[in-house]
Amino acid sequence: MEHYRHYKTVDFLTDENFADWVRFPRPDSDRHWQEVFVLFPALVPFAEEARQMLLHMQIKPINGGTDDLQKNILDKAFDAGNVTTKKIGALQGKLYKWSAAALIVLVSGLILWKGLVTRSTKLEVVIAKDGGVKQVKNSADMALLVQLPDQSTVILQPKSQLSHQVDSFAVKRAVYLTGEAFFDITKNEQQPFVVNTDQLSTVVLGTSFFIDAKPGVADHHVVVTSGSVRVKERIHRAKSRPDESDGLLLKAGEETRTQGDHSLVAIPSREALHMQDDFEKAFDFQNISMDRVAKIIQEYYGVPVRIESQVLTNRTITAFLGKVSLQEKLDLIAKAVEARYQLEDGMVIFTLKNQQ
């Protein structure tokens, strides 16, 4: 299976077994490719690109000259910049989200229709010329993980963006959110963390919570899964009330609701309570392999995880991590299996400590 690890679209197109599976699937080939994609989830979008191409082609790869011709066609397309396929894609929750666009290439009188996916799993990062503001945008079709300078983590949902001051972040932990994100904030009692949207300002010391601040949504929404936050209205849609100047206190298991007069109230949140319970059960590891740990992180946080070593994949962990932040989970998991991890384009990548 290891030879699939670095497969790209071209490799799938020139793989006879893959081409046969796409056109003539059988139970045994289904099991084979399912196992490949479970072991290497980052291959899914490349495989889907190739699948779409093969389904629309009037010829299929066969041994001999056609393979080389087809590979040359694709290589030239990539080299010429006609196709922009960025680094990797992955799972969000348990669903694959794929899209396709058409490209027509004329070769020896044959028209080959190629359904190409143009995706970005890289976070788009823009820093203002004066170095003042850093903006991070998730233009991919899956949740991506962002790490802030204070080691807080943000799971940024598709079509969402986050911005913060670069120079002053250390003394004023504040970000601006457009869209949806789950925040896991590093505790700092001396320096609160503030999340601003068009409508709300959410102040925390150290906690985890979800904010829905999609553009065009009438009321932005805050759900607290641990700790507590204080939510203030930034836009006074009703007449101001002096006694509301400190905002609304939300505790773990609560969420905001807007009343008829547009004032905010705290109500019990089934979503938050279920999330707490599910996390505690899911992250109670009893001799669980790293392969399984990676799948649990992907399932419950929605962020892609990759393990770069087969040796590491088989190592096991026993620990209860249901009540700690995502950052702490990653630190503890890496320590337990003698590994290290890094964030690359919103993906968590585990490697052996001595692996370069």
N, C-alpha and C positions, 0 to 999 in steps of 0.2 A: 504493500500500500504506500510505502514511503515515496515511491517515484512520482506519485500524484501531487505531493506537497506543493511543488512550485509550478503546477500546471497553469497555463493561461488559455485564452480563447483559441489561439492557434493550435495548441497541443490537443485540446479536446476535438477540434475539427479534424485533425490528422490521426486520431485514435480510432481504429476500426471497431473496437468493442463499444466505444461510446456511440459512434454513428449507427451501429446496428441496434443498440438499445433504444436510441431515439426513434428510429423508424420502425423497429419490430420488437417492442418490449416483451420480455418474458419474465416469469416469477424469479428465476435465478439471477437474471441480469438486474432486475429491480432490486433484489437484496444486495447485490454487489455494489451498485452505485449509491444506494441508500447508506451503506456502510462507509463508503468513501466520503460522502458529504457530512456524515456524523463526525468522522475523524477530522475532516478538514472543512469546516463550514465556510471559510473564506473563499473556497473554490466555487460556491454556489452561483454567484453572478456571472463568472466566466463560463461556467457550464451552461447557464441559461442563454448567454449570448450565442454560444456555439449551437445549442439546441434550436434556437430560433432561426439561425442561418440554415442549418441542415433541413429544417422543415419547409423552408421556402426555396431551397435550391432545386434545380431541375436535374442535378447530378448528385451522386453521393461519393465520398472519398473511397477509393479502392487502392489496393497495393500497386505501386509503380508510379508512372509519370503524373497521374492526376493528383496524387498527394503532394508532390513537389510543386506542381503548378498552383494548386490551391494555397499552399503555404506561401509561395512567392507573392501571390495576389494579396494576401492578408498582410504580409510583411511590408510590402510597398505601400499599402493603405495606411498602416500605422506610421511608417517612416515619413510619408509625405504629409502627415498631420491631418489627413482627411478624417481620421477617427480619433476621438478623444476619450479613451477609456482610462479612467483614473484608478488608483491603486487597488482597493479591495472592497468587497461588500460582505454583509453578514446577516445574521438573523436578528429580528426585533421580536421579542417574545417568542412565540412558536410559529410565526407566520413569515413566509417569504413574500417580499414585495418587489416585484420585478416590473420593469417597463421596457419598451422597445421602440426603436425608430428605424426607418427603412433606408438602405443604401443600395444603389444599383451599380454594378460593375460589369462592363462589357469586355468579354475575353473570347477571342476566336469565334465571334458571332453568337456566343451564348450569353444570355442575360441571367445573372445570378442574383437573386433577391436575398439580402442579408439583413435580418432583424437585429440591429446592433443596439445594445444598451449603452447609453452614455450617462454614467453615474459618477458621483463623487462621494467617497466616504471620507475624504479629507475635510476637516473643518476649515472653512474659509476664514482666515485671520487677516484683519486689516488694522494697522496702527497708523494713527494720524501723523502727518508729517512732523508735527512738533513733538511727537512722542507722548502726547497727552492722553489719548483715548485708544484703548484696544478693543476691537469689535470681533467677536467670534460668531460665525453663522453656520448652522447645520443645514446644508443644502442636499444632504443625502436622504435616502428613504428609510432610515433607521435611526434609532437613538444613538447618540455618541457621547462619550465621557469627556468632560472638560475639567482640568485641574487648575484651581486658582492659586495665586501666589502664596496664600496662607495655608495651602494644602486642603482647603475645602474642595469638595467635588460637586459637579453639576452634571446631571444627566439631561442633556439638551435634546429635545424632541425634534423631529423633522420640521423644516420651515420655521425654526425658531432662532433667535439670536440674542446674544448677551454682550454687554459692553461694560467697561470699567476704566477708571483712571489708572494709568500705569504708575506714575511717580508717587501719587498720594495714597495708593491702596493700603500700604502698610499702616498708616495712621487713620485711615478712614475706609473701612471695609464696606464698600457700597457698589452694587451692580445695577444695571438697568436691563430688564427682560422684556422681550417681545415674543410672544408665543407660549410654549409650555415647557416646564422643566421641573425636575426633582432635585432638591438641594440637600446636601449632607454637609453641615457646617462644622468646621473645627471650632471647638470651644475656646473662647477668650473673654473672660468676664470683664476685662478692662476695655475691650474694644468690640462693641456690638457689630453685628453684620446686618446690612440693610439691602433689601431687594425692592427696587422701584419698578412700577409699571405705569402705564398712562393713568391708571385709576387709583392704585394702592401703593402704600409704602409699608413693607413688612420688616419689623425689627426683631432680631434674634440674638441670643448669646451663643448657643450651641445646640443644634437640633436638626431634625430632618422634616421636610415638608414639601408639598407639591403646589405649584402655582400654575393656574391656567389664565394666561393673559393674551389670548389670541386677538389679533386685530379685528375689529368689527363686532366683537362680542360685547353685549350690553353690560354684563357684570363680570368682572374678574373674580377669580375663585382661589381660595387658599385652603389646603387640607394639611393638618399637622399630624405626623405619624409618631413623633417623639419630642419630648421637651415642651417648650411653649414659645409662642411668638406674640408680638403686638402689632396689630394691623390698623393702619390709619388710612383714611380716604385722602387722596391727593387732589381729587376733583370734587368740590362740594356741590353735589347735585340737589341737595336739599338745603334749607337754611342752616347755617352753622350753629352748633350747640357748644357753648363754652365748656360744658362738663365732658365733652367727648374729645377734648384736645389731646389726651394721652392715648387715644385709640382703643381698639377692642382687643382684650386678652383672649388668645386661643390656646387651649391646652391640648396635649396629646389625645387623639381620638375625636377631635372637633374640627369643624370646618365653618367657613363663613357662609352666610346667606343674606341676601338683600331683601329687606322688608318692603312693604308697599310704599312707604315714604322714602325709600332708597337708603335708609340707614342700615348699618351692618349689625348682624347678630351672630352669636356662636351657637351652633347646634351639634348634637352628636353625629359623628360621621361613620357610617357602616364601612365605607371604603377604607378609612384609616384604621379602624379596629380590626378588620379582616387582614389588612396588610401587616399589622403588628403580629397577629396570630400566625399568619402564613410564614412570615419571615422567621419567627422563633422556631417553628417546626422544620422549615426547609434548611436552616443553617445550623441545625444540631447534628454535626457530623460525627458519625461513629465508624471509623475505619473506612472512610470514603475516598475513592481514587480521585486524583487531580482531574482526570478526564470528566468524571461526574461533577466535581466541584465547578469546573468551567461551565458546564451545561446549566447548573443551578444559578450561577451568577447571571448568565445570559437570559435565563427564563424569568428571574425575579427582578432584575434591574433593566433588562432590555438592551444591555450594551454587549458588543461582540468581545469574545475572549479567545485568544489563541495560545496554544502551548507549543513551544518550538522544539521540544525534545520528546521522543518516545519514552525514554527513561523517566522523564518527569511526569509524563502522562500516567504512568503506572504507580507512582508514589501515592501514599495514602495519608489522610489527616483525620485526627479525632479531636474535636473541639466544639464548644458551643459559641457560635458567633451571631446569635439571633438579636442581641441587643447592642451591638456595636456598629459604628458607621461603616460605610463602604470603604473608606480609606483605611480604617483599622482592620477591616476584614482582609483586604488585599495585603496589608503589611504582615498580619498574623499568618495568613495562608502561606505567603512566600517564606517566612521564617520557619514554619513547621516542616516544609518540604525541601528546605535548603535551596531556595530559588531566589530569583529577583524578578521584578516586573517593571514594565515601563508603559507609558501611554504613547501610542503612535497613531495619529490621525483619528483620535477618538476611540481606539481599540486598546484593550488591555492585553499585553503580551507577556507571558511568563517564559523565562529561560533559566537554565541551570546557572548557578553562580559562576562556574568556571567556563561557561560558554560565551564565546565572543559574538 
